[in-house]
């Protein structure tokens, strides 16, 4: 089967790996000139963790990942107001969790497809002729390709989705937040955050820090923003929005790099009833972005690739496989999106009262018996094994 994948992010590389394993000829077109280095730390667990294990990716992910000992909420004076041992998260996720920088996750996937797929950076799709029996794709490098399937895995602002399914505004649900991430050098801050994930215990705007193994510090931000429009100058916006948080933030803001080194976007979800049109399929954030608030975006990207591959392997009929993939996978991501919307107040409190309630909840999670509640908050009520979704009666 000849497949063209648009986008060399997590979903695109994962599905390229999966289909190459099944013997497909895969071309991946990525408009960026090379691998992107911006991004934040991901807690990779849930169905994607299971899928990565079955795809043989887990050893490399563990090698590139971090062993986080705890996460803590810290006030503007540097006092820890609430903290939790990270083993609680590991237990809630049945021991299956890897904390990994998003660029490192993409790196592991990129290594897995090396010499197995045709990966073209600096290349975009300029025209799509979508038919019931296949698709013709014209690339910006002048290549015209005939394929059995085109997979749009080009992210929440997918050009493939716009070209085939219509404008972004139809499907995007803005959740009222902006987020950013960047990496900087500061030995003093690194020494303070090296063994955990530290978040400001603040209202409406929050900044977090991880210590990386190369001595650098990864910074992560999220704040409430009624306007979804992105700022013309992300660095200036970050410095202005988070200037009053105290503790480590003044130094971290002073170290904020140029815009090209900052990941900055709105926090949103993509809601679609159908991800297939003819021989074009959307995958990952292009089809079902769950948002930062829901977590598991990377996990669902990898798991979706696994489920899709299993459907294609089980059936010789591409159209039937695509329809069955949507039937099985759509309820999983819809539930995850619902959990994300419901947990927005927990993720970023809107009042001092909510901050205090979150502190009490974090402290209460140390008590025996609350791991099941935490697992439900992370994964959902009834976590279904990935193979059951892929080949069972789910």
N, C-alpha and C positions, 0 to 999 in steps of 0.2 A: 504493500500500500504506500502510495506516494503522499506525503503530508507536508504542508507548509505551516510553520508556527510563527506567529507574529508576536515578538517580544521575548527577550532573553532574561526575564526576571525569574522569580522562583517558580511560578506556574509554567511558564514557557519551557524552562530548562527541565523541570520535572517531567512534563509530558513528552518532551523530546527524548529523555532518557528511557521512559517507559515504553514508548513506541519503537525506539531503536532496539530495545531488548526483544521486542516481538517481531523484529525483522523488517520493520518499515523503513523506507527511505525518507529521511527527515531533513528539511531545510529550515533553519531558524533565522528570521530577519529581525534585526534590532536596530532601531534608528539612532541610538546613542553611538558615539564613535568607539566606545570601549566599555568594559565593565564599570559599573557605577560603584563609587566608594562611600557614598553617603548612606546613612541609615542608622537605625537604633538597635538596641539589644532586644532579642525575641526570646520569650519563653516558649520553646517548641515542644508541644505535648499533644495529647488527644489523638485523633484519627491520623494526622500526618506523621506522628511518631511511629505508629503501627505500620503505616505505609512505607516509611523510610526503612524500617527494619526489614520488611519483606523485599524491598528493592535493593538491599545490600548497602545502603547509604549510611546507616547508623554509626559504624565505627569511625568514619571520617568526621561526622558531625560531632561526636563526642570528643574527638581529638582537637577540633577547632573550638569547641565550646568552653564554657567557664563553669567552675564550681562555686556558685554563689552560696554563702553561708547564711545570710539573713537579709531581710529588707526592713528598713526603718523609716519612720516619719520623724523629721527633725524640724524644730521651730526656728524662728529667725535669729535666735541667740546660739544655735548649735546644740540645743538640748534635745535628746531623743524622747519623743512623746509616746511613741508606740513602736513595737518591734516584734518580728516573728522569725523563728528559725525556718530556713528555706526547706528543711526536710519535711515540714508540714505540707508544702506544695507538692513535693515529690511523692509523699504518701497519698495525697488526694488524687494525684494523677497516676496512681498505681505504680509509682517508681519510674514512670516513663516521662522524663522531662530533660531537655537540654537547653541551657541558656546560651545563646549564640548571637553574635552580631549578624545583622541581616546581610551585609556584604560577604561574610564568611559562609553563610548558608548558600548564597548564590555561587560562591567559589567552589564549594564541595560539589554542587550540581554541575557546574561548568567542567570540573575535572572529570566527572563521571561520563560526560558526553564527548570528551576530547577524542578526536579521530573516529568518532562514530556517527556524528551528524555534521551537516554543512552549516556552520555557524557564521553568519555574516553581520558584522557590526557596521554601523554607518549606512544601513540599508533600510528603506521603508517600502511599504506597499503603496503603489500609485494608482492601481486599478484592479478591480475584482469583477470577474464574470462568473457569477454564482449560478450553477445549474443543478438540476435534480440528480445528475449522474456524475458530477465532478465540478471542479472550479479551475478557472484560468486566472493566474495572478501575474501582474506586471510589477517588477521591483524597480526601485530607483536607480539601480546599477545597470538597467537596460535589459535585464533578464525577463523573459516570459516563461512561466512554468505552468504545466498541466499537473493537477493534483487530484487525488480522490477526496481530500479533506483539507480545509483551511481552519486552523485553530487560532482564534484571537485571544492572546494572553498578554495583551499590551496594557494592562493596568486599569485603574479606576477611571482614567480619562481616555479610554480606549478609542483609537481612531477606527479600528475595525468595527466596533459596536456602532459608532456613528454612521459609518458607511453602509452598513447592512440593516441595522435596526432603528436608526433615527437618532436625533440629537440627544446629548447627555442629559439635558434638563428633564426629559421624560422619565428617566430611571434613577437619577441621583437624589437621595434623601440626605440633605445637609443636617448634621446633628448639633450644630451650634458651637463647634470648637475648631481651633487651629492647632497644629502640632508642628514641632521642629526637632531636629537632631543634628548634632555636630560633634567633632572630636577635637580635643586640644591638649597641649602639653602643660602640665603644672605638677611638679613633684610633690609639693605640699598637699594639694587637694588629693592627688593619687594616694598618698599615704593614709589619708583619712577615710577613703572610700574603697580601698583595695579589696576588702573581703565581703562586700555586700552591695546592695542596691539601696541608695539613700534618696528619699523624696522630701521636698519641703512640705511641711504640715500647714498648708495654706488654702485660702479660699479663692476660687475663680481662676487662679493661675498657679501652676505647679511646675517645678523644675526637679529633675532627677539626675543622679550621677552613678556611673559604674567605673571601676578601675579596670583598665585593660592590661593584658600581660606584657605589652611593649612599653609600659610606663605612662601611656597616655590616659586621658579621661574621656569617657563618652558622656555627653550631656543630652538630656531629653527634656522637651517642654510640651506643655499642653495648656491652653487657656480658652475661656469662653469668648466667643466673638459672634455678635449678632449678624455681621455681614460675612457671607462666604467668600467674598472677593479677596484674593491674596495680595499682600503688600508689594509695592514696587521694589522696596528695599527690605528684604527679610532680616538682615542683620540689624538695621535700625529699629525695625518693629520688635524684634526679640529684646533688644537692649531697653527699649521703652517699656514694654509690657511687664518685664520681670524685674525691674529695677528696685522694687521695694521688698523683695522677699528675704533679704538679709542672708546670714550664714555664709555659705560659699558662693552665693550667686553673683555678688559684685565682681569678684575675680573671674568667675566663669564667663560673665558677660563681656568683660574686658578682653577675654581671649577668644571671643566669637570670631570665626574666620570670615572671609569674603563669601558672597552669596553662592558662588559656584561650589563651595565646600559644605553648604548647608542643605539638608533635606527639609523642605517646608511644604506643607499642604493643608488643606481643610480636612476635617474629620467627617466622613460621610459613608453612606452605604449605597450599594447598587441593588435595586430591587427589580427583578424581571420575572415574568411568568414563564418565559420560554427563552432558551439559550441557543436554539438551533434554527437556522433558516437555510433550506437546501443542504448544501455541503459545507456550510460555515457554522462552526461551533465556538461559543465563547467559554472561557475557562478562567478560574481564579478571580481576581478583583474585577476583571472586565465584565464578568457575569454576576458575581455575588460578593462584592466587597462587604466585609462584615464590620469593618472599622476598628480603629485603635481601641475603642471602648469595649468591643466584644472580645478582642484577642483572637488568637488562632487563625488569623488571616493566612499566614504562611503554612500553618498546619493544614488548613482546608485546601490550599493550593496544591500541596503535594498529595494529599489524600484524594482530591478530585482527579488528579492525573492517574493515580493508581486505579481508582474505580473505573474511569474511562477505559484504561488499557485492558482491564479485566473483561469489560463488556465487549470490546473489539476482538479480544482473543477468543471469547466464548461463542461469538457469532460471526459467520462469514458475510453477514448483511450489515453494511455500514449504517444505513438509515435506521434499521431496527436497533442497532447498538447505541446510536446517539439518542434515540427516543427513550430507551431503557435507562441510559445513564441519567438523563434529566429526571425521569420518574423516581429513581432511587436516591439521587443526590440532592435534589431540590429541597425536600423536607429537612434534611440535615442542616443545610446552611440557613434556611429560614428560621429554624429554632435558635441557631447561634446568633443571628441578627437580633432576634427578639430579646435574648438574654443581654446582649450588648446595650440595647436601648434602655432596658430596665435598670441596668447597673451604672448609668451615667452619674448619678449622684454620689455613688460610692467611689467611683474613679476620680472625680473632681468635685468636691463639695461646693455648694453654692452659698453656704452660710456658716458662721462659727458653730452653730448648733450641730450641723451635719459633720463638721470636722470632729467635734467631741464624740459624736456617736460612732464615727469611724474608728477613733482611738479605742473606744470601749469594745467594739467588735473585734478589732485586731487582738486586743488583750484576751478577750473571751475565747478566741480560737486556740489558745494554749490548753484549754480544758479538754479532757478526754471526751470523745464522742462527737466532736464537732468537725472531724475530718470529712465525714460524709456530706455535711452541709457545704463545706468548702469545695469538695469535689463536684457537687451539683452546680455551684456557682461558676466553676471553671469550665466544666464539660457539658453540663446539662443533666436532666433528670435520669434519663435512661441511655447511657452511653453504649452504643451498639458497636461491636467489633467490626473493623473495616472489611473483613472478608465476608461477614454476614450481609453488609450493605452491598458489596460487590457481586456476590453470587447467591445469596440466600433469598429469603422471602420478604426482605425489608421493603 
